[in-house]
């Protein structure tokens, strides 16, 4: 597949994925909020709960009812294509963009000598094998121990993340975990939520009573999806957080963030029944932020000490987001810069250039002047964004890496 076609598919599938995810997650959050805030009313045995909502210049009168076979509302709106479209577009993006360059966009050449197809197998195995394990667990009697099960699955995900980190590049680790959990969510919709709702409606249409048991089975999987939502959103966006996934402690950071986001969602859901919910929520945000900041500030003991100028350059390198492309290995986005100074680099036109201070300066201020072989002319021009002093500090950092 040509690079131009890959990039075109990247745009189409990524945009579709984001729009569908907004629709799906928006529905999920709204329906769970309505479920939690339903009010009771005496005198109506079929009424499970009601809610009045002000929006768009009017009031919506919402009721959740136990249906009778002779009173099935028409039309009845179903919600599932948002979920399916999110997963299908995400999987298409994974195949067309990441799998076509798995040796660099998924695997980390600095960690493993595995071929690209091995990275694809690991990715697919994690997604589909992970779902089978997840589904079997929650089909078993262990589903009756929700808190213990939730904690167990948190540690399973952390172990999965650590295993991926041994062979995947840092950015791919976060995206793979997000794709795996997102696949769990869509599989819950496809294999449990919608089939149980269809079973319930088929029974009603045949004249049977409304089965609350079947409805509860669908609701259980829906709530599981609900609590996974915030971590999955974070991992969908994680490519924009190189300071986190690029850290030596990226697995620990992700574990802290997943735990914090689940606690935050629990507190949001319990605002009407747990008085200190806001204090716990704010405390979780503050504690997690402080913990991540502390982890990021811990120096790497194996790294040689940097000069003051190089330390300033390191901070600028991070502030400008350079680590988003220049990761811990030579990947297809951009080359790894450690140890590059003083070496010869082959350019796209077939010529070679010595990586000295003049070349580094030109690459920062006018990156399209000389393009390294195998890479696109995609680096932003920083000429108007950095001072002469900052350029010198960046050069010092690259020299000493």
C-alpha positions in Angstrom: 0.0 0.0 0.0 1.4 3.4 -1.0 2.3 5.9 1.8 -0.2 8.4 0.3 -3.0 5.9 0.5 -2.1 4.9 4.0 -2.2 8.6 5.1 -5.6 9.1 3.3 -7.0 6.1 5.2 -5.5 7.5 8.4 -7.5 10.7 8.0 -10.8 9.0 7.0 -10.8 6.3 9.6 -9.4 8.5 12.4 -12.1 11.2 11.8 -14.9 8.6 11.6 -13.5 6.9 14.8 -13.5 10.2 16.8 -17.0 11.2 15.7 -18.5 7.8 16.3 -16.8 7.6 19.7 -18.2 11.0 20.7 -21.7 9.8 19.9 -21.3 6.4 21.6 -19.6 7.8 24.8 -22.1 10.7 24.9 -25.0 8.2 24.8 -23.4 6.0 27.5 -22.7 8.8 29.9 -26.2 10.3 29.4 -28.1 7.1 29.8 -26.1 6.1 32.9 -26.7 9.6 34.4 -30.4 9.2 33.8 -30.5 5.8 35.3 -28.8 7.0 38.5 -31.1 10.0 38.8 -34.4 8.3 38.2 -37.1 9.2 40.8 -39.7 6.9 42.2 -43.4 7.5 42.2 -46.1 5.6 44.2 -49.2 4.3 42.6 -47.8 3.1 39.3 -46.6 -0.5 39.4 -45.1 -0.4 35.9 -43.0 2.7 36.5 -39.4 2.0 37.3 -38.5 5.7 37.6 -39.1 9.1 36.0 -37.0 12.2 35.3 -37.7 15.7 33.9 -34.9 17.4 32.0 -34.7 21.0 30.6 -33.0 21.3 27.3 -33.4 23.2 24.0 -36.2 25.5 25.3 -38.4 22.7 26.6 -38.8 20.0 29.2 -38.3 16.3 28.4 -40.5 14.0 30.5 -38.6 10.7 30.8 -40.0 7.5 32.1 -38.4 4.1 32.5 -41.2 1.5 32.5 -41.7 -2.2 32.8 -43.4 -2.9 29.5 -46.6 -4.9 29.0 -47.0 -7.0 25.8 -50.0 -4.9 24.7 -48.3 -1.6 25.2 -45.0 -1.7 23.3 -44.1 1.8 22.1 -43.6 2.5 18.4 -41.2 3.5 17.1 -38.6 2.3 19.6 -35.1 3.6 19.2 -32.1 1.4 19.6 -28.5 2.5 20.3 -25.7 0.3 19.0 -24.4 1.5 15.6 -22.4 4.2 17.4 -20.5 1.5 19.2 -20.0 -0.7 16.2 -18.9 2.2 14.0 -16.4 3.3 16.7 -14.8 -0.2 16.8 -14.9 -0.9 13.1 -13.2 2.5 12.2 -10.7 2.0 15.0 -9.8 -1.5 13.9 -9.6 -0.3 10.2 -7.2 2.4 11.4 -5.2 -0.1 13.3 -4.9 -2.4 10.2 -4.3 0.2 7.5 -2.0 2.6 9.5 -0.3 0.7 12.2 -0.2 -2.9 10.9 1.3 -1.7 7.5 4.3 -0.4 9.4 4.2 -2.7 12.4 8.0 -3.0 12.6 8.3 0.7 13.7 4.8 1.9 14.6 4.1 -1.0 16.9 7.3 -2.7 17.8 10.3 -1.0 19.3 13.6 -2.0 17.5 15.5 -0.9 20.6 13.7 -3.5 22.7 13.2 -6.5 20.4 14.4 -8.1 17.1 10.9 -9.5 16.4 9.6 -9.0 12.8 6.7 -6.8 12.1 4.2 -9.6 11.7 5.0 -10.7 15.3 3.8 -7.3 16.5 0.6 -7.8 14.6 0.0 -11.2 16.1 0.7 -9.8 19.6 -1.8 -7.0 19.0 -4.5 -9.2 17.7 -3.9 -11.8 20.4 -4.2 -9.2 23.1 -7.5 -7.8 21.6 -9.3 -11.1 20.9 -7.7 -13.3 23.5 -8.2 -10.6 26.1 -11.9 -10.4 25.3 -12.3 -14.2 25.7 -10.6 -14.1 29.1 -12.7 -11.0 30.1 -15.9 -12.6 29.0 -15.3 -16.0 30.6 -14.5 -14.3 33.9 -17.7 -12.3 34.0 -19.8 -15.2 32.8 -18.6 -17.3 35.8 -19.8 -17.1 39.4 -16.9 -14.6 40.0 -19.2 -11.9 38.6 -21.0 -11.9 42.0 -17.9 -10.3 43.5 -17.9 -7.0 41.7 -15.3 -5.1 43.8 -12.9 -8.0 43.9 -13.4 -8.6 40.2 -12.8 -5.0 39.4 -9.5 -4.9 41.4 -8.4 -8.2 39.8 -9.0 -6.9 36.3 -7.1 -3.7 37.1 -4.0 -5.7 38.0 -4.5 -7.9 34.9 -4.5 -4.8 32.7 -1.4 -3.5 34.5 0.4 -6.8 33.9 -0.8 -6.7 30.2 0.6 -3.2 29.9 4.0 -4.2 31.3 4.2 -7.2 29.0 3.5 -5.0 25.9 6.1 -2.5 27.1 8.8 -5.2 26.8 8.4 -5.2 22.9 6.1 -2.4 21.8 7.2 1.2 21.5 5.9 3.5 24.2 3.2 5.2 22.2 1.9 1.9 20.8 1.7 0.5 24.4 -0.9 3.0 25.4 -2.8 2.8 22.2 -2.9 -1.0 22.3 -4.3 -1.1 25.8 -6.9 1.4 24.8 -7.9 -0.6 21.7 -8.1 -3.7 23.9 -10.4 -2.2 26.5 -12.4 -0.4 23.7 -12.9 -3.8 22.1 -14.2 -5.2 25.4 -16.8 -2.5 25.4 -18.0 -3.1 21.9 -18.0 -6.9 22.4 -20.2 -6.3 25.5 -22.6 -4.4 23.3 -22.5 -7.0 20.5 -22.6 -10.2 22.5 -24.6 -9.2 25.6 -26.3 -5.9 25.7 -28.1 -6.0 22.3 -28.8 -9.8 22.3 -30.4 -9.5 25.8 -32.5 -6.6 24.7 -33.6 -8.4 21.6 -34.5 -11.4 23.7 -36.5 -9.2 26.0 -38.4 -7.5 23.2 -39.1 -10.9 21.4 -40.6 -12.3 24.6 -42.8 -9.2 24.9 -44.0 -9.4 21.3 -44.9 -13.0 21.8 -47.1 -12.0 24.8 -44.8 -12.9 27.7 -44.2 -10.7 30.7 -41.3 -8.2 30.8 -38.3 -10.1 32.0 -36.3 -7.9 34.4 -33.6 -10.6 34.7 -32.7 -10.3 31.0 -32.7 -6.5 31.3 -30.4 -6.7 34.3 -27.9 -8.8 32.4 -27.7 -6.2 29.7 -27.4 -3.4 32.3 -24.5 -5.2 34.1 -22.4 -5.2 30.9 -23.5 -1.6 30.2 -22.2 -0.5 33.6 -19.0 -2.3 33.0 -18.6 -0.3 29.8 -19.4 2.8 31.7 -16.6 2.5 34.1 -14.1 1.7 31.4 -15.0 4.8 29.4 -12.8 7.4 31.0 -9.6 5.3 30.7 -10.3 4.4 27.1 -10.9 8.1 26.2 -7.5 8.9 27.8 -5.7 6.2 25.9 -7.4 7.3 22.6 -5.8 10.7 23.1 -2.6 9.4 24.6 -0.6 10.0 21.4 -0.7 13.7 22.4 0.9 13.1 25.8 4.5 12.1 24.9 5.7 13.3 28.3 3.7 10.4 29.9 4.1 7.5 27.5 7.7 8.5 26.9 8.6 8.2 30.6 10.8 5.4 31.9 7.8 4.7 34.2 5.1 4.8 31.6 3.5 1.6 32.9 3.2 2.9 36.4 1.9 6.3 35.2 -0.8 4.6 33.1 -1.8 2.4 36.1 -2.2 5.5 38.3 -4.3 7.3 35.7 -6.6 4.3 35.0 -7.2 3.9 38.7 -7.8 7.6 39.2 -10.3 7.9 36.3 -12.3 4.9 37.5 -12.5 6.4 41.0 -13.5 9.8 39.6 -16.3 8.1 37.6 -17.5 6.2 40.7 -17.6 9.4 42.7 -19.5 11.2 39.9 -22.1 8.4 40.0 -22.4 8.5 43.8 -22.9 12.3 44.2 -26.5 11.8 45.4 -25.7 9.0 47.9 -22.1 9.7 49.1 -21.7 13.0 50.8 -17.9 13.4 50.5 -18.0 12.5 46.8 -16.6 15.8 45.7 -13.8 15.8 48.3 -12.8 12.3 47.2 -12.9 13.3 43.6 -10.8 16.4 44.1 -8.4 14.5 46.3 -8.0 11.8 43.7 -7.2 14.4 41.0 -4.7 16.2 43.2 -3.0 13.0 44.5 -2.7 11.5 41.0 -1.4 14.7 39.5 1.2 15.0 42.3 2.2 11.4 42.0 2.7 11.6 38.2 4.6 14.8 38.5 6.9 13.3 41.1 7.5 10.2 38.9 8.3 12.4 35.9 10.8 14.4 38.0 12.8 11.3 39.1 16.1 11.3 37.2 17.2 8.2 35.3 20.1 6.8 37.4 21.7 5.1 34.3 21.8 8.3 32.3 25.0 10.4 32.4 24.7 13.8 34.0 23.9 16.7 31.6 25.6 20.0 31.5 23.4 23.1 32.6 22.9 24.0 28.9 21.9 20.5 28.0 19.5 20.4 31.0 17.8 23.6 29.6 17.7 22.0 26.2 16.1 18.9 27.6 13.3 21.0 29.1 12.8 22.9 25.8 12.8 19.5 23.9 9.9 18.4 26.1 8.0 21.8 26.0 8.1 21.8 22.2 6.7 18.2 22.1 9.8 16.8 20.2 9.5 13.6 22.1 6.1 12.9 20.4 8.1 12.0 17.2 11.7 11.4 18.4 11.0 8.4 20.6 13.2 5.8 22.1 14.0 4.2 18.8 14.2 4.8 15.1 10.5 4.7 14.1 8.8 5.7 10.8 7.8 9.1 12.2 11.2 10.4 13.1 14.7 9.1 14.0 16.0 8.5 17.5 18.5 11.2 18.4 20.6 9.6 21.1 24.2 9.1 20.0 23.5 10.7 16.6 26.1 13.6 17.0 29.3 13.0 15.1 27.8 10.3 12.8 27.0 10.3 9.1 23.4 10.4 8.1 22.1 9.4 4.6 19.6 11.9 3.1 16.6 11.3 0.9 18.5 12.5 -2.2 21.1 9.9 -1.7 23.8 12.2 -0.4 25.3 12.0 3.1 25.9 14.6 5.8 27.9 14.8 9.0 25.7 15.4 12.0 27.6 18.3 13.5 26.4 21.5 15.2 25.7 23.2 11.8 23.5 20.3 10.6 21.6 20.3 13.9 21.0 24.0 13.8 19.7 23.8 10.2 17.5 20.9 11.1 15.9 22.9 13.9 15.5 26.2 12.0 14.8 24.8 8.5 14.0 21.1 8.8 13.0 20.7 5.2 16.4 21.8 3.9 17.8 18.3 4.3 15.5 15.3 4.8 16.8 12.1 6.3 16.3 9.0 4.2 13.1 7.1 5.0 11.3 10.0 6.7 8.7 12.5 5.5 9.2 16.3 5.5 6.8 16.6 8.4 8.8 18.4 11.1 7.5 21.8 12.1 9.7 24.8 11.4 10.8 26.2 14.8 12.7 29.2 13.4 10.3 31.8 14.8 9.6 29.8 18.0 13.0 29.5 19.6 15.7 32.0 20.4 19.4 31.6 19.5 20.1 30.7 23.1 17.4 28.0 23.1 18.8 26.6 19.8 22.2 26.3 21.4 20.7 24.6 24.4 18.8 22.1 22.2 22.0 21.3 20.3 23.8 20.8 23.6 21.1 18.4 24.7 21.2 16.4 21.5 25.1 16.2 21.6 25.0 14.9 25.2 22.1 12.4 24.8 
